[in-house]
Amino acid sequence: MPIRDDVEREARAAGVAATGLGDEAVAAALTEAAAILRARRGEVLVANGADVEAATGRLDEGTLDRLRLDDARLDALERQVLATAVLEPLEREIGSRTPANGLVVSERRIPIGVVGANFEARPNVALDVAGQLLKSLNAAVLRTGAAALRTVTVLVDEVLRPALAGAGLGPEAVGLVRHADREGARVLVSMPALVPLVILRGSGPSTAELVRLAAESDVRTLAHAEGGGVLYVHAAADRDKALALTEASLDRLGVCNRLNLLLVDRSGNVSVTARWR
């Protein structure tokens, strides 16, 4: 079946499932997803091992590090999903006013419906993005690069969808572009009636191309292509906290929020020696 037909089918099914999303059920689904992730981590690690093996020699070490999952990273991902689950639901009504004519005017936050997300070789993003979109009562259609497709497929089919079904929600609320071809990303940003907003994370040139294609199709984008973190340590900063923040910002090679620039106020008493990995 052509890629466009597949992506459209996933997006339509996600749109139908989105109508049934509710705050309590989504919180229950995310809590269940964390439990399933722990129970099925063996399957996730087997799929990820196959992805890493296939990518070794083709991708640089930083990208391989971004792709690789292990028990510690799955533990962190489980904690993150649980933290999202227990967040308070969004306050839907921002404010209201009553003009002289007596008409009550209110401003409300409403779900978009279906939001796309394109990301490359960082499979934990599948649970990260899907969890946040579900929490805001939006459905998701995910698209990842060829390097992480095995892992992301397991995370969607064996973790997220069973958790949604267990909470009485439509499992199709999280869709997946099941093609390694980059054409899947191009299709995802070209369906304004089905997917009016797409989150784009990836390399600069490829993301810029997708932003352009999306604009031509009247699809809105939230794009992030150039990573890099900056940390400023004030003269009055707590030394231990500054060191902990620096160390935590250097724990991954290929992630977009890795520390690139550290600024230390010379009038303070904090000196930071970081070990680059």
C-alpha positions in Angstrom: 0.0 0.0 0.0 1.4 3.5 -0.8 2.9 5.4 2.1 0.4 8.2 1.8 -2.5 5.8 2.2 -1.0 4.2 5.3 -0.3 7.6 6.9 -3.8 8.9 6.1 -5.3 5.7 7.6 -3.3 6.1 10.9 -4.2 9.8 11.1 -7.9 9.2 10.5 -8.0 6.5 13.1 -6.2 8.8 15.6 -8.8 11.5 14.9 -11.6 9.2 15.8 -9.9 8.0 18.9 -9.1 11.6 20.0 -12.8 12.3 20.6 -12.9 9.8 23.4 -9.9 11.1 25.4 -10.5 12.3 28.9 -8.3 13.5 31.7 -8.9 10.6 34.1 -8.7 7.9 31.5 -5.5 9.3 30.0 -3.8 9.5 33.4 -4.8 5.8 34.0 -3.4 4.9 30.5 -0.1 6.6 31.1 0.2 4.9 34.5 -0.5 1.6 32.9 2.0 2.4 30.1 4.8 2.8 32.7 3.9 -0.6 34.2 3.8 -2.3 30.8 7.2 -0.7 29.9 8.7 -2.4 33.0 7.0 -5.7 32.2 8.0 -5.7 28.6 11.4 -4.1 28.8 13.0 -7.3 27.4 11.1 -6.9 24.2 12.0 -3.2 24.0 15.7 -4.0 24.5 15.7 -6.8 22.0 14.2 -4.5 19.3 16.6 -1.7 20.3 19.6 -4.0 20.1 18.6 -4.9 16.6 18.3 -1.2 15.7 21.7 -0.4 17.2 23.4 -3.4 15.5 22.0 -2.4 12.1 23.1 1.2 12.6 26.6 0.5 13.8 29.1 1.5 11.2 26.6 3.8 9.5 25.9 6.3 12.2 28.4 8.3 14.3 28.9 7.6 18.0 26.8 10.4 19.2 23.8 9.2 17.1 24.3 5.7 18.3 24.3 6.9 21.9 21.1 8.7 21.2 19.6 5.5 19.7 20.8 3.1 22.4 18.5 2.1 25.3 19.5 0.2 28.5 17.9 -0.6 31.8 18.9 2.8 33.4 17.5 4.7 30.5 14.3 2.7 30.6 14.0 3.3 34.3 14.3 7.0 33.6 11.7 6.8 30.9 9.3 4.9 33.2 9.7 7.6 35.8 9.0 10.3 33.2 5.8 8.7 32.0 4.6 8.4 35.6 5.4 12.0 36.2 3.4 13.0 33.2 0.5 10.8 34.4 0.2 12.6 37.7 0.3 16.1 36.4 -2.8 18.1 37.1 -5.1 18.4 34.0 -4.8 21.6 32.0 -6.9 24.4 33.2 -9.2 24.8 30.2 -10.8 28.1 30.9 -8.2 30.9 30.9 -10.6 33.7 31.7 -14.0 35.2 31.0 -15.6 38.7 30.9 -19.1 40.1 30.6 -19.4 43.2 28.5 -22.1 45.8 28.8 -24.5 43.8 26.6 -24.5 41.0 29.2 -22.9 38.4 26.9 -20.5 36.1 28.7 -17.2 35.8 26.8 -14.8 33.1 27.9 -11.3 32.1 26.6 -10.7 28.4 26.6 -7.9 26.0 25.7 -9.2 23.2 23.5 -7.3 20.2 22.0 -6.1 20.4 18.5 -7.2 16.9 17.7 -4.3 15.1 16.0 -0.7 16.3 16.3 2.1 14.8 14.3 5.6 14.3 15.6 8.7 13.6 13.5 12.0 12.6 15.3 15.0 10.7 14.4 17.2 8.2 16.2 16.0 8.8 19.8 13.3 6.2 20.5 12.4 7.4 24.0 10.9 10.4 22.3 8.0 8.2 21.3 6.8 7.9 24.9 7.9 11.4 25.7 5.9 13.2 22.9 3.0 10.8 22.9 2.5 11.1 26.7 2.5 14.9 26.6 0.1 15.0 23.7 -2.3 12.5 25.3 -2.1 14.5 28.5 -3.3 17.5 26.6 -6.1 15.3 25.2 -4.6 15.2 21.7 -4.0 12.1 19.6 -0.6 11.6 18.0 0.8 10.3 14.8 4.5 9.5 15.3 7.2 9.2 12.6 10.8 8.2 13.4 13.8 7.5 11.2 14.8 4.1 9.9 17.4 3.7 12.7 14.8 3.6 15.5 11.8 2.1 13.8 12.0 -1.3 15.4 12.2 0.1 18.9 9.5 2.7 18.3 7.1 0.1 16.8 7.4 -2.0 20.0 6.9 1.1 22.2 3.7 1.9 20.3 2.3 -1.5 19.7 3.3 -3.3 22.9 3.3 -0.4 25.4 1.2 2.6 24.5 -1.6 1.0 22.6 -2.3 -1.8 25.2 -2.2 0.8 27.9 -4.8 3.0 26.1 -7.0 0.0 25.5 -6.7 -1.1 29.1 -8.0 2.4 30.2 -11.0 2.1 27.9 -9.6 4.4 25.2 -9.1 3.8 21.5 -5.6 2.4 21.1 -5.4 4.2 17.7 -5.0 7.5 19.6 -1.3 6.9 19.1 -0.6 6.3 15.4 2.7 5.4 13.7 4.2 5.9 10.3 5.3 2.4 9.7 7.7 3.1 6.8 11.5 3.7 7.0 11.4 5.8 3.9 11.7 9.6 4.5 8.7 10.1 2.3 6.6 9.3 5.4 7.8 12.5 7.0 6.9 14.5 3.9 3.4 13.0 3.9 2.9 13.7 7.6 3.5 17.5 7.0 1.1 17.6 4.0 -2.3 16.7 5.5 -3.8 19.9 7.0 -7.3 18.4 7.4 -6.0 15.4 9.3 -2.9 16.6 11.0 -2.9 20.4 11.3 0.2 20.6 13.5 3.4 18.7 13.4 6.3 18.8 15.9 9.6 18.5 14.1 12.8 17.4 15.8 15.9 16.5 13.9 18.9 17.8 11.9 18.9 21.3 10.5 18.7 20.7 6.8 16.0 18.0 7.0 13.9 19.9 9.4 14.1 23.0 7.3 12.9 21.1 4.3 9.9 19.7 6.3 9.1 23.2 7.6 9.0 24.5 4.0 6.9 21.6 2.8 4.5 22.1 5.7 4.1 25.8 5.0 3.3 24.9 1.4 0.5 22.6 2.6 -0.8 25.0 5.2 0.3 22.8 8.1 1.6 24.5 11.3 4.9 23.3 12.7 6.8 23.5 16.0 10.4 22.9 14.8 13.6 22.4 16.7 16.6 21.5 14.7 19.6 23.2 16.4 20.4 21.9 19.8 22.7 23.0 22.6 22.3 24.0 26.2 23.8 27.0 28.0 24.3 27.1 31.7 25.1 30.3 33.7 26.4 29.9 37.2 25.7 33.0 39.3 28.2 34.2 41.9 25.8 33.3 44.7 24.9 29.8 43.2 25.1 26.7 45.4 28.3 24.9 44.5 26.9 21.4 44.8 23.8 22.2 42.7 26.0 23.9 40.0 28.2 20.8 39.8 25.2 18.5 39.7 23.5 20.5 36.9 26.8 20.5 34.9 27.3 16.7 35.3 23.7 16.0 34.4 24.0 18.1 31.3 26.9 16.0 30.0 25.5 12.5 30.4 24.6 12.0 26.7 26.6 12.6 23.5 23.9 13.1 20.9 20.9 14.8 22.6 19.8 18.3 21.7 19.9 19.7 25.2 23.5 18.6 26.0 25.6 21.4 27.6 27.5 23.3 25.0 28.4 26.5 26.8 29.1 26.9 30.6 29.4 30.5 31.9 30.7 30.9 35.5 30.6 34.3 37.2 34.3 35.0 38.1 33.3 36.9 41.2 31.8 33.8 42.8 33.4 30.9 44.6 32.2 28.1 42.2 34.7 26.4 40.0 33.5 23.7 37.7 35.6 20.9 36.3 33.6 18.8 33.9 34.5 15.4 32.6 33.5 15.2 28.9 32.2 11.8 27.8 
